[in-house]
Amino acid sequence: ASGAIAVEAETAALALQVANTFSGGLTILKGTVRAGVAGALGASAGRVRLGSEGGGNASLLAYLGGWAHPNPIEVMAGSGGVLTLGYTSTANFSTTFSGSILLGDDLVLRSDSA
């Protein structure tokens, strides 16, 4: 699929638990997206945009551990909320965000591994 996905959910998290092939990118306007496996964020060239102008808190969190996420990440300017990139799990694994990261705003890095 070539479409883009936009997420705007202040009180819930979207868990992506299978490899996906969408190539239009992923925009997290507000809320949390949890990436559980390699390829969960779509095609590796698909940009992940975190936040939006005037939006709220937005997070991209890897979990289930041990995966590499090669997608480029763009932290959008003027979001007005807390923007977070990280890993959360009770297991002792590591996750790599290996794509470029373009910082247009402040970014909180989070690690909750065991």
C-alpha positions in Angstrom: 0.0 0.0 0.0 1.2 3.5 -0.8 -0.9 5.6 1.5 0.1 7.6 4.5 -1.2 7.0 8.1 -2.0 9.8 10.5 -2.6 9.1 14.2 -4.4 11.5 16.5 -5.5 9.8 19.8 -4.8 11.6 23.0 -5.9 8.9 25.4 -5.0 5.6 23.6 -2.0 4.0 22.0 -1.9 2.4 18.6 0.2 -0.8 18.7 1.8 -1.8 15.4 2.6 -5.5 16.0 3.3 -6.8 12.5 5.6 -5.8 9.6 3.8 -3.3 7.3 4.4 -2.3 3.7 2.7 1.1 3.5 5.1 3.6 2.0 3.5 7.0 2.4 4.9 7.6 5.9 3.5 7.8 9.4 2.4 11.0 11.1 1.8 11.0 14.9 -0.2 14.2 15.4 -0.8 13.4 19.1 -0.9 10.3 21.2 1.3 7.2 21.2 2.4 4.7 18.5 4.1 1.6 19.8 6.2 -0.3 17.3 6.5 -4.0 18.2 8.5 -5.6 15.4 10.9 -4.7 12.6 9.0 -3.2 9.7 6.1 -2.0 11.9 6.6 1.6 10.8 6.1 0.7 7.1 8.6 0.8 4.3 12.1 1.8 5.5 12.1 5.0 3.4 8.7 6.1 4.8 9.3 9.2 7.0 7.8 9.2 10.6 6.7 12.7 11.6 6.3 13.2 15.3 4.0 16.0 16.4 2.2 18.8 14.5 2.0 22.6 14.8 -0.3 23.4 17.7 -0.8 19.7 18.5 -0.3 18.0 21.9 1.9 15.3 23.3 3.1 12.7 20.8 5.3 9.6 21.3 6.9 6.9 19.2 7.9 4.0 21.5 9.4 0.7 20.5 8.6 -2.3 22.6 9.0 -6.1 22.5 12.7 -5.4 22.0 15.6 -6.2 19.8 14.4 -4.6 16.6 15.9 -2.0 14.3 13.7 0.7 12.9 15.5 2.3 9.8 12.8 4.9 9.0 13.8 8.6 9.0 12.2 10.5 11.9 11.2 14.2 11.7 10.3 16.0 14.9 7.9 18.7 13.8 8.3 22.4 14.9 5.7 24.2 17.1 4.0 21.1 18.5 3.4 22.7 21.9 3.5 19.3 23.7 6.1 16.8 24.8 7.5 14.8 22.0 9.1 11.5 23.0 11.1 8.8 21.2 12.1 5.7 23.1 11.9 2.1 24.1 9.7 0.6 26.8 9.7 -3.0 28.0 10.4 -5.0 31.0 12.7 -7.3 29.0 16.4 -6.6 28.7 16.5 -5.9 25.0 17.7 -2.9 23.0 16.1 -1.2 20.0 17.8 0.9 17.4 16.3 3.9 15.5 18.9 3.9 12.7 17.3 6.4 10.3 18.1 10.1 10.3 16.5 12.2 12.9 15.6 15.8 12.0 15.0 17.9 15.1 12.5 20.8 14.5 11.6 20.9 18.2 12.7 19.5 21.6 12.7 15.8 21.9 12.6 13.6 25.0 14.5 10.3 24.8 13.1 7.5 27.0 14.4 4.1 27.9 12.5 1.8 30.3 14.3 -1.4 29.6 15.0 -3.8 32.5 
